[in-house]
Amino acid sequence: MYSILIVFEIPYLLYTRLFSAGSCWQSFNMMPPPDALSNLPKCVIDEILMRLSLRDAVRTSILSKKWRYNWCTLPQLKLDQTLWKTTKDLTCFTSNFTKIIYHILTLHEGPITQFTLSIPYLEGCPNFDNLIYFLSRNGIQHLVLELQSGNLYKLPSSFFTCSQLRHLSLENCIIHTPPVFKGFERLISLKLSGVTISSELLGSLISHRLFLENLVLENSDISNPVEISAPKLRSFVFIGDIHFIRLKYVPLLSKVSYEPRAFSVEAEHDLAKIFESIPALEHLCWNLHYVKACGTVGDEYYEPVPCGVVDEIPASFSDMTFNRLRTVKLKRVRDIGPEMQLIKVLLAKSPALLRMVIDPRVEEDKKSLKVLAEITKFQRASSKAEVVYNVD
């Protein structure tokens, strides 16, 4: 095992971490004894080792007999690129990685509440089923699986028995649920990136989760619309096709970041339908790169804003007010009708707005200044609203 993880030298990081763990000493109301290294309280040892990479944590085994197996009881483990720092380490990457997993499964004792697996170099997708099974039986609460794109990893049935999960982040995985699965009842945060999942399962993971506060969906393969009903949801990051997401009941949702992969504004109500179900919205970030207008030039959708196109607020927004919206950031803005109309609506319907930041897509200064001049004419519901237009 030591040939894989341990270089026989005392890591300098260990001593620097001793000072950052001083607060734990205060809780014992005592000063470190002369032989501090051998007689540290367990909470201090754990605090030190969890601040180190796993590679360095295992290397502390050579400090003394008392330290030999301290890393084996850590409740938090992280396997990432720090385990392979040189080209030589990468020579037999998959083989060495399998050995590391084996040693964790055989030597670790006690609960593992937090586990991170972030591996960028794996060729193919090794079988992590035994690891998932091990975690499911050891109290896992915070699980992060970030795997290299390519061959997706199909999560085993034991994954669905992790009943204590509170924080879950999956990247490049396939999820097929067993028939009896009803979701993770205690889930607080969920991130799915490049995940293949049925709309029904996604709905069961999200909707009616009483504790879910943070949700991130990035480029996941969703085939049918999903309704989101989450009474405590406060933050939502979405990259994908908005037509597959229906915000049904999110009364506390205050922070939204949205980057559409396919979105067209063909009717006034398209934009209104997105906002009408977010009554508590305070912070909005919207990447407008893929918003489509009516006409096209080549492969680009483009409709220069004609005179008077944004003179009136669309009828679908007449009864809508964003009473809590305070900050807005719009990325890759062009001077086309739908985007300019959105800016006008947000300014005219946000009485609490403090700051709107606009990052234009165009690079020509003259064109940018023309758009800025148009925006300055828009009515503002908030006298404190500041519009920052980033001209390069």
C-alpha positions as CSV (number, residue, x, y, z in Angstrom):
1,M,0.0,0.0,0.0
2,Y,2.8,2.4,0.9
3,S,4.4,2.1,-2.5
4,I,1.3,3.7,-4.0
5,L,0.5,6.5,-1.5
6,I,3.4,7.1,0.8
7,V,6.7,8.9,0.2
8,F,8.8,8.3,3.3
9,E,9.2,11.8,4.5
10,I,7.3,13.8,7.2
11,P,5.1,16.2,5.3
12,Y,5.7,19.8,6.2
13,L,2.0,20.5,5.7
14,L,1.3,18.5,8.9
15,Y,3.0,21.1,11.1
16,T,1.4,24.1,9.4
17,R,-2.1,22.5,9.9
18,L,-1.4,22.1,13.6
19,F,-1.8,25.8,14.1
20,S,-5.1,26.0,12.1
21,A,-6.6,23.4,14.5
22,G,-6.0,25.5,17.6
23,S,-9.6,26.1,18.2
24,C,-10.1,22.4,19.1
25,W,-7.4,22.8,21.8
26,Q,-9.3,25.7,23.4
27,S,-12.4,23.4,23.8
28,F,-10.1,21.2,26.0
29,N,-9.0,24.3,28.1
30,M,-5.4,23.1,28.0
31,M,-2.1,23.8,26.3
32,P,-0.5,21.2,24.0
33,P,1.7,18.8,26.0
34,P,5.5,18.6,25.3
35,D,5.0,15.5,23.2
36,A,2.2,17.1,21.2
37,L,2.5,15.0,18.2
38,S,1.9,11.7,20.0
39,N,-0.7,12.9,22.4
40,L,-3.1,15.0,20.3
41,P,-6.8,14.6,21.0
42,K,-8.6,12.6,18.3
43,C,-10.6,15.6,17.2
44,V,-7.4,17.6,16.5
45,I,-5.9,14.7,14.6
46,D,-9.0,14.3,12.5
47,E,-9.1,18.0,11.9
48,I,-5.5,18.0,10.7
49,L,-5.8,14.9,8.4
50,M,-9.0,16.2,6.8
51,R,-7.3,19.4,5.8
52,L,-4.6,17.4,4.0
53,S,-4.9,15.5,0.7
54,L,-5.5,11.8,1.2
55,R,-2.0,11.2,-0.1
56,D,-0.4,13.3,2.7
57,A,-2.9,12.0,5.3
58,V,-1.7,8.4,4.6
59,R,1.9,9.6,4.7
60,T,1.5,10.6,8.4
61,S,1.4,6.9,9.2
62,I,5.2,6.9,9.6
63,L,5.2,9.6,12.3
64,S,4.7,7.1,15.1
65,K,2.9,3.9,16.0
66,K,-0.1,5.9,17.3
67,W,-0.4,7.7,14.0
68,R,-0.1,4.6,11.8
69,Y,-3.9,4.0,11.4
70,N,-5.3,7.4,12.2
71,W,-6.3,8.0,8.6
72,C,-8.3,4.8,8.7
73,T,-11.0,6.3,10.9
74,L,-11.5,9.6,9.0
75,P,-15.2,10.4,8.4
76,Q,-14.3,12.4,5.3
77,L,-12.3,11.0,2.3
78,K,-11.5,12.7,-1.0
79,L,-9.9,10.9,-4.0
80,D,-8.9,13.3,-6.7
81,Q,-6.0,14.3,-8.9
82,T,-3.7,15.0,-5.9
83,L,-3.1,11.3,-5.7
84,W,-1.3,11.3,-9.0
85,K,1.0,14.3,-9.2
86,T,3.6,13.1,-11.7
87,T,3.6,11.3,-15.1
88,K,5.1,8.3,-13.4
89,D,2.0,8.1,-11.1
90,L,-0.2,8.0,-14.2
91,T,1.6,5.1,-15.9
92,C,-0.7,2.4,-14.3
93,F,-3.5,4.8,-13.3
94,T,-6.4,2.4,-13.3
95,S,-4.5,-0.4,-11.7
96,N,-3.2,1.8,-8.9
97,F,-6.6,3.3,-8.4
98,T,-8.1,-0.1,-8.0
99,K,-5.5,-0.9,-5.3
100,I,-6.3,2.3,-3.4
101,I,-10.0,1.5,-3.4
102,Y,-9.2,-2.0,-2.1
103,H,-7.1,-0.6,0.8
104,I,-9.9,1.8,1.7
105,L,-12.5,-1.0,1.8
106,T,-10.3,-3.3,3.9
107,L,-8.6,-0.8,6.3
108,H,-11.1,1.9,7.0
109,E,-13.1,1.7,10.2
110,G,-16.1,3.6,11.4
111,P,-18.5,5.8,9.5
112,I,-17.8,7.8,6.3
113,T,-20.1,10.7,6.2
114,Q,-18.5,12.5,3.3
115,F,-16.9,11.0,0.2
116,T,-15.6,12.7,-2.9
117,L,-14.4,10.8,-6.0
118,S,-13.1,13.2,-8.7
119,I,-11.0,11.4,-11.3
120,P,-10.2,13.1,-14.6
121,Y,-7.9,10.5,-16.2
122,L,-9.7,7.2,-16.1
123,E,-9.8,5.3,-19.3
124,G,-13.2,3.7,-19.5
125,C,-15.2,3.4,-16.4
126,P,-14.0,1.0,-13.6
127,N,-16.5,-0.9,-11.5
128,F,-17.2,1.2,-8.4
129,D,-20.1,-1.0,-7.2
130,N,-18.2,-2.4,-4.2
131,L,-17.3,1.2,-3.2
132,I,-20.8,2.4,-3.4
133,Y,-22.0,-0.6,-1.4
134,F,-19.4,0.1,1.2
135,L,-20.5,3.7,1.5
136,S,-24.1,2.8,1.7
137,R,-23.5,0.7,4.8
138,N,-21.3,3.3,6.5
139,G,-23.6,6.3,7.0
140,I,-22.7,8.3,3.8
141,Q,-24.4,11.8,4.0
142,H,-22.4,13.8,1.4
143,L,-21.5,12.0,-1.8
144,V,-19.7,13.5,-4.8
145,L,-19.0,11.4,-8.0
146,E,-17.2,13.4,-10.7
147,L,-16.2,11.0,-13.5
148,Q,-14.6,11.7,-16.8
149,S,-17.0,12.1,-19.8
150,G,-17.2,9.2,-22.2
151,N,-18.3,5.9,-20.8
152,L,-21.0,6.7,-18.3
153,Y,-21.0,4.8,-15.0
154,K,-24.3,3.1,-14.1
155,L,-25.0,3.4,-10.5
156,P,-25.7,0.1,-8.7
157,S,-28.8,-0.7,-6.7
158,S,-27.0,-0.1,-3.4
159,F,-26.8,3.6,-4.3
160,F,-30.6,3.8,-3.7
161,T,-30.2,2.5,-0.1
162,C,-28.1,5.5,1.0
163,S,-31.0,6.7,3.1
164,Q,-29.0,9.3,5.0
165,L,-27.9,11.3,2.0
166,R,-28.1,15.1,2.4
167,H,-25.8,16.3,-0.3
168,L,-25.5,14.5,-3.7
169,S,-23.4,15.6,-6.7
170,L,-23.2,13.3,-9.8
171,E,-21.3,13.8,-13.0
172,N,-21.4,11.5,-16.1
173,C,-23.5,8.8,-14.6
174,I,-26.5,6.7,-15.6
175,I,-29.3,6.4,-13.1
176,H,-31.9,3.6,-13.4
177,T,-34.1,3.4,-10.3
178,P,-35.5,0.2,-8.8
179,P,-39.3,0.1,-8.7
180,V,-39.6,0.7,-4.9
181,F,-37.4,3.7,-4.8
182,K,-39.2,6.8,-3.5
183,G,-36.4,9.4,-3.3
184,F,-33.9,10.5,-0.7
185,E,-36.1,12.0,2.1
186,R,-33.3,14.1,3.7
187,L,-31.7,15.6,0.6
188,I,-30.6,19.3,1.0
189,S,-28.6,19.8,-2.2
190,L,-28.6,18.0,-5.5
191,K,-26.3,18.5,-8.5
192,L,-26.6,16.5,-11.7
193,S,-24.2,17.2,-14.6
194,G,-24.2,15.1,-17.8
195,V,-26.4,12.5,-16.1
196,T,-28.8,10.2,-18.0
197,I,-31.9,10.0,-16.0
198,S,-35.6,9.4,-16.6
199,S,-38.0,12.4,-16.1
200,E,-40.0,10.3,-13.6
201,L,-36.9,9.6,-11.5
202,L,-35.7,13.1,-11.6
203,G,-39.1,14.2,-10.5
204,S,-38.9,11.8,-7.5
205,L,-35.5,13.2,-6.6
206,I,-36.7,16.8,-6.6
207,S,-40.4,17.2,-6.1
208,H,-41.9,17.1,-2.6
209,R,-38.4,17.1,-1.0
210,L,-39.2,18.9,2.2
211,F,-35.5,19.9,2.9
212,L,-34.2,20.5,-0.7
213,E,-32.6,24.0,-0.8
214,N,-30.1,23.9,-3.7
215,L,-30.5,22.4,-7.1
216,V,-28.1,22.3,-10.1
217,L,-29.0,20.6,-13.4
218,E,-26.4,20.8,-16.1
219,N,-26.7,19.3,-19.5
220,S,-28.5,16.2,-18.2
221,D,-30.3,14.0,-20.6
222,I,-34.0,14.6,-19.9
223,S,-36.6,13.4,-22.4
224,N,-39.9,14.6,-20.9
225,P,-41.0,17.7,-18.8
226,V,-40.3,17.6,-15.1
227,E,-42.4,19.4,-12.5
228,I,-40.5,20.9,-9.6
229,S,-42.3,21.3,-6.3
230,A,-39.9,22.0,-3.5
231,P,-41.2,24.2,-0.7
232,K,-37.7,25.1,0.7
233,L,-35.8,25.4,-2.6
234,R,-33.7,28.7,-2.6
235,S,-31.1,28.3,-5.3
236,F,-31.6,26.8,-8.8
237,V,-28.9,26.6,-11.5
238,F,-30.0,25.2,-14.9
239,I,-28.2,24.6,-18.1
240,G,-30.4,22.9,-20.7
241,D,-33.8,23.2,-22.4
242,I,-36.2,25.1,-20.2
243,H,-39.2,23.6,-21.9
244,F,-38.4,20.4,-19.9
245,I,-38.6,22.2,-16.5
246,R,-41.8,23.4,-14.9
247,L,-41.5,25.3,-11.7
248,K,-44.8,24.4,-10.1
249,Y,-44.3,25.3,-6.4
250,V,-41.1,27.0,-5.3
251,P,-42.3,29.8,-2.9
252,L,-38.8,30.5,-1.4
253,L,-36.7,30.3,-4.6
254,S,-34.7,33.5,-4.6
255,K,-31.5,32.8,-6.7
256,V,-31.8,31.6,-10.3
257,S,-29.0,31.1,-12.8
258,Y,-30.1,30.0,-16.3
259,E,-28.3,29.1,-19.5
260,P,-30.6,27.8,-22.1
261,R,-29.4,25.3,-24.6
262,A,-32.5,25.7,-26.8
263,F,-34.9,28.5,-26.2
264,S,-37.0,30.6,-28.6
265,V,-39.1,33.7,-27.8
266,E,-41.9,33.3,-30.3
267,A,-44.7,34.7,-28.2
268,E,-44.9,37.2,-25.3
269,H,-46.0,34.7,-22.8
270,D,-42.9,32.5,-23.2
271,L,-40.9,34.8,-20.9
272,A,-43.8,35.5,-18.6
273,K,-44.4,31.8,-17.9
274,I,-40.8,31.4,-16.6
275,F,-41.1,34.2,-14.1
276,E,-44.6,33.9,-12.9
277,S,-43.9,30.9,-10.7
278,I,-40.9,32.5,-8.9
279,P,-42.5,35.0,-6.5
280,A,-39.5,35.3,-4.2
281,L,-36.9,35.9,-6.9
282,E,-34.1,38.2,-5.7
283,H,-31.0,37.3,-7.8
284,L,-31.1,36.4,-11.5
285,C,-28.2,35.4,-13.8
286,W,-29.2,34.7,-17.4
287,N,-26.9,33.7,-20.3
288,L,-28.8,34.9,-23.4
289,H,-26.4,33.2,-25.9
290,Y,-29.1,30.8,-27.2
291,V,-32.2,33.0,-27.1
292,K,-33.7,33.0,-30.6
293,A,-35.5,35.8,-32.5
294,C,-37.6,35.4,-35.6
295,G,-35.1,36.0,-38.4
296,T,-31.8,34.2,-39.2
297,V,-28.6,35.2,-40.8
298,G,-26.7,32.0,-41.7
299,D,-26.7,29.9,-38.6
300,E,-27.2,32.9,-36.3
301,Y,-30.5,34.1,-35.1
302,Y,-30.5,37.9,-35.5
303,E,-33.1,40.6,-35.5
304,P,-31.7,44.1,-35.0
305,V,-33.9,46.0,-32.6
306,P,-36.2,48.3,-34.7
307,C,-37.5,51.6,-33.5
308,G,-40.3,51.2,-31.1
309,V,-40.0,47.4,-30.6
310,V,-39.7,47.8,-26.8
311,D,-41.9,50.9,-26.4
312,E,-44.6,48.9,-24.6
313,I,-44.5,46.3,-21.8
314,P,-45.9,43.0,-23.2
315,A,-49.5,42.4,-22.0
316,S,-48.5,39.1,-20.4
317,F,-46.4,41.1,-17.9
318,S,-49.1,43.7,-17.1
319,D,-50.1,42.1,-13.8
320,M,-46.6,40.9,-12.8
321,T,-44.1,42.6,-10.5
322,F,-40.8,41.3,-9.2
323,N,-41.1,42.8,-5.8
324,R,-38.0,41.1,-4.3
325,L,-35.6,41.2,-7.3
326,R,-32.4,43.0,-6.3
327,T,-29.6,41.9,-8.7
328,V,-29.6,40.9,-12.3
329,K,-26.8,39.7,-14.6
330,L,-27.4,39.2,-18.3
331,K,-24.6,37.5,-20.3
332,R,-23.9,37.7,-24.1
333,V,-26.6,40.2,-24.8
334,R,-27.3,41.3,-28.4
335,D,-29.4,44.1,-29.7
336,I,-32.3,41.9,-30.7
337,G,-35.9,42.4,-29.8
338,P,-36.5,39.6,-27.3
339,E,-33.4,40.4,-25.3
340,M,-34.0,44.1,-25.2
341,Q,-37.6,43.5,-24.3
342,L,-36.5,41.3,-21.4
343,I,-34.2,44.1,-20.1
344,K,-37.0,46.6,-20.3
345,V,-39.4,44.3,-18.5
346,L,-37.0,43.6,-15.7
347,L,-36.2,47.4,-15.2
348,A,-39.9,48.4,-15.3
349,K,-41.2,45.6,-13.1
350,S,-38.6,45.5,-10.3
351,P,-39.2,48.2,-7.6
352,A,-36.4,46.8,-5.3
353,L,-33.8,46.4,-8.1
354,L,-30.3,47.7,-7.0
355,R,-28.0,46.5,-9.8
356,M,-28.2,45.2,-13.3
357,V,-25.0,44.0,-15.0
358,I,-25.1,43.5,-18.8
359,D,-22.3,41.7,-20.6
360,P,-22.8,42.3,-24.4
361,R,-21.9,39.7,-27.0
362,V,-21.0,42.3,-29.6
363,E,-17.4,43.7,-29.6
364,E,-17.9,46.8,-31.7
365,D,-17.8,49.9,-29.4
366,K,-20.1,51.9,-31.6
367,K,-22.7,49.2,-31.6
368,S,-22.4,48.7,-27.8
369,L,-22.8,52.4,-27.1
370,K,-25.9,52.5,-29.3
371,V,-27.4,49.7,-27.3
372,L,-26.5,51.4,-24.0
373,A,-28.1,54.6,-25.2
374,E,-31.3,52.7,-25.9
375,I,-31.3,51.0,-22.5
376,T,-30.8,54.3,-20.6
377,K,-34.2,55.4,-22.0
378,F,-36.0,52.5,-20.4
379,Q,-38.3,53.2,-17.5
380,R,-37.1,52.0,-14.1
381,A,-39.4,51.1,-11.2
382,S,-36.5,51.5,-8.8
383,S,-34.9,54.9,-8.3
384,K,-31.8,53.1,-6.9
385,A,-31.4,50.8,-9.9
386,E,-27.8,50.9,-11.4
387,V,-27.2,49.6,-14.9
388,V,-23.7,48.5,-15.6
389,Y,-23.0,47.9,-19.3
390,N,-19.6,46.2,-19.7
391,V,-18.1,47.7,-22.9
392,D,-14.7,46.2,-23.7
